[in-house]
Amino acid sequence: MGSLDLTGVELVIGGQQILEQMTVQFRAGELTAVGGPSGSGKTSLLSVAGGLLQPTHGETAYAGKPLWQGDGDPRPEVAFILQVYGLVPILSARENISIALRARGLPPAEADERADTELARVHIGDLGDRQVEELSGGQMQRVACARAFAVGAELVLADEPTSELDELNRDHLMSLLHSEAARGAIVVVASHDPAVVAAADRHIALDEGELIDDVEPVAAGRRHSGW
């Protein structure tokens, strides 16, 4: 797996500067947290990094290939965990995961089995048949996470993935995100939560669309205890 590179990226929407001269590299096998106040550009950074938005200036590339494909559809290597979940309300939790897997070529039975496995990993294995519109916010958030984990993407981009979770489930989800990085994925998490930032291998900070801090990984073995 290669690196995710943003070079001189600027994003202007409606005359407003959202991202300004952003140059940063995200590496495989590393969980990077993106911090900063509301409106600092965290969600926009993830959207540009994953190919949902075209930068006004600059380049975004994964393994040397452009991420913007001209239509706002992410490349198959990318999995998003959206702040608004991005689930189909009238489908079950299992079906929301299964359809993503079928779109990648898995047979229906295998897709359903993997969906159940991933739901169990996020501690809602008993809710596979439940329609999404019947779930709580925290449960929907975990379905969205399970869907991203199920596809085994090379880039996992998560926007506030723990905002609806209690401390126990937050810590468990961080463990799973670290597992994604451990298998070689690039994992980038935008979060307001200091505990999430502290648990990351590396963190960067944004303010008014600018990169203001980039804290590299600590020495091996010094990762946040418990994760």
C-alpha positions in Angstrom: 0.0 0.0 0.0 1.2 3.5 -0.8 0.8 6.8 0.9 -2.0 9.4 0.7 -0.6 12.7 -0.4 -2.1 16.1 -0.4 0.1 18.7 -2.1 -0.6 22.4 -2.0 -4.3 21.7 -1.7 -6.7 24.6 -1.5 -10.5 24.4 -1.4 -12.7 27.4 -2.2 -16.5 27.1 -2.0 -18.8 30.1 -2.7 -15.8 32.4 -2.5 -14.9 31.2 1.0 -11.4 29.7 1.6 -12.1 26.3 3.3 -8.6 24.8 3.0 -5.4 26.8 2.4 -2.2 25.5 1.0 -2.5 22.0 2.7 0.5 19.7 2.2 0.4 16.6 4.3 1.2 12.9 3.8 -0.8 10.0 5.5 1.1 6.7 5.7 0.0 3.1 5.6 -0.1 1.4 9.0 -0.7 4.6 10.9 -3.8 6.1 12.6 -3.8 9.8 12.3 -6.3 12.0 14.2 -7.3 15.4 12.7 -8.2 17.9 15.4 -9.4 21.5 15.4 -12.5 23.6 16.3 -15.7 23.4 14.4 -15.4 25.0 11.0 -11.6 24.5 10.9 -11.8 22.3 7.8 -11.7 18.7 9.2 -14.6 17.4 7.2 -13.5 19.2 4.1 -10.0 17.7 4.4 -11.5 14.2 4.6 -13.8 14.9 1.6 -10.9 16.1 -0.5 -8.6 13.4 0.7 -11.1 10.7 -0.3 -12.1 12.0 -3.7 -15.5 13.3 -2.8 -14.5 16.9 -3.5 -12.2 18.3 -6.1 -9.6 20.7 -4.7 -9.6 24.2 -6.2 -5.8 24.0 -6.4 -3.3 21.4 -5.7 -3.3 17.6 -5.9 -4.5 14.6 -3.9 -3.1 11.2 -4.8 -3.0 7.7 -3.4 -0.1 5.5 -4.4 0.7 8.1 -7.0 -2.7 8.1 -8.7 -5.2 11.0 -8.5 -8.1 10.5 -6.1 -10.5 12.9 -7.8 -12.1 10.9 -10.6 -14.3 13.7 -12.0 -17.6 12.6 -10.6 -17.3 12.8 -6.8 -17.4 9.0 -6.4 -14.6 7.7 -4.2 -12.2 5.1 -5.6 -12.8 1.4 -4.5 -9.8 1.7 -2.2 -11.5 4.2 0.0 -14.1 3.6 2.7 -15.8 6.6 4.5 -17.3 6.6 7.9 -19.6 9.7 7.5 -20.7 12.0 10.4 -24.2 11.6 9.0 -23.8 7.8 8.7 -24.8 7.5 5.1 -27.1 4.5 5.8 -30.4 3.6 4.0 -33.1 3.9 6.7 -35.5 1.4 5.3 -32.9 -1.4 5.1 -31.7 -3.5 8.0 -28.3 -3.0 9.6 -27.1 -6.2 7.9 -28.4 -5.1 4.5 -26.6 -1.8 4.7 -23.3 -3.6 5.0 -24.2 -6.4 2.6 -25.1 -4.1 -0.3 -21.7 -2.4 0.0 -20.0 -5.8 -0.2 -22.2 -7.0 -3.1 -21.2 -3.9 -5.0 -17.6 -5.1 -4.7 -18.5 -8.5 -6.1 -19.2 -10.7 -3.1 -22.0 -13.3 -3.4 -25.1 -12.4 -1.3 -24.6 -15.2 1.2 -20.9 -14.4 1.8 -21.8 -10.7 2.0 -24.4 -11.3 4.7 -22.1 -13.5 6.7 -19.3 -10.9 6.7 -21.9 -8.2 7.6 -22.9 -10.3 10.7 -19.2 -10.7 11.6 -18.6 -7.0 11.5 -21.7 -6.1 13.4 -20.6 -8.5 16.1 -17.2 -6.8 16.2 -18.8 -3.5 17.0 -21.0 -5.1 19.7 -24.4 -5.0 17.9 -24.4 -8.5 16.5 -28.0 -8.9 17.7 -29.3 -6.0 15.6 -28.6 -7.3 12.2 -32.3 -7.6 11.3 -33.3 -4.3 12.8 -34.2 -1.5 10.3 -31.7 1.4 10.6 -34.6 3.9 11.2 -35.3 1.9 14.4 -31.7 2.3 15.8 -30.3 4.8 18.1 -27.6 7.3 17.0 -24.9 5.3 18.6 -26.1 2.1 17.0 -26.3 3.7 13.6 -22.8 5.0 14.1 -21.5 1.5 14.7 -23.3 0.2 11.6 -21.5 2.8 9.6 -18.2 1.7 11.1 -18.9 -2.0 10.6 -19.6 -1.3 6.9 -16.3 0.5 6.5 -14.4 -2.3 8.2 -16.2 -5.0 6.2 -14.9 -3.9 2.8 -11.2 -4.0 3.9 -10.4 -0.7 2.3 -6.9 0.6 1.9 -8.0 4.1 3.1 -10.4 4.4 6.0 -11.5 8.0 6.5 -13.7 8.6 9.5 -15.5 11.8 10.4 -16.4 12.0 14.1 -16.9 8.2 14.3 -17.2 8.2 18.2 -19.5 11.3 18.7 -22.5 9.2 19.7 -20.7 6.6 21.7 -20.2 6.2 25.4 -16.6 5.8 26.7 -16.6 2.0 26.6 -17.7 1.8 23.0 -15.5 4.7 22.0 -12.4 2.9 23.4 -13.5 -0.3 21.6 -13.9 1.5 18.3 -10.5 3.0 18.6 -9.1 -0.4 19.1 -10.8 -1.6 15.9 -9.4 1.5 14.0 -6.0 0.6 15.3 -6.5 -2.9 14.0 -7.3 -1.4 10.5 -4.0 0.4 10.6 -2.2 -2.7 11.8 -3.3 -4.6 8.7 -1.7 -1.9 6.6 -4.5 0.6 6.0 -4.2 4.3 6.1 -6.6 5.5 8.8 -7.5 9.1 9.2 -10.0 10.2 11.9 -11.5 13.7 12.4 -12.5 14.3 15.9 -13.3 16.9 18.6 -12.6 14.3 21.3 -9.3 14.8 23.1 -9.3 11.1 24.1 -9.5 10.1 20.4 -6.7 12.4 19.5 -4.6 11.1 22.4 -5.2 7.5 21.3 -3.9 8.1 17.7 -0.4 7.3 16.5 -0.1 10.8 15.1 -2.2 13.9 15.1 -2.5 17.0 13.1 -4.4 20.2 14.0 -6.3 22.6 11.7 -7.5 26.1 12.3 -9.4 28.1 9.7 -8.4 25.7 7.0 -4.7 25.8 7.7 -2.5 23.0 9.1 -1.1 24.4 12.3 0.4 21.4 14.0 1.7 17.9 13.0 2.8 15.6 15.9 4.6 12.6 14.6 4.2 9.1 16.2 5.8 8.4 19.5 8.3 5.6 19.9 7.0 2.1 19.4 5.3 0.7 22.4 4.3 4.0 23.8 0.8 4.1 22.2 -2.0 5.1 24.5 -2.5 2.4 27.1 -5.4 0.1 26.5 -5.2 0.7 22.7 
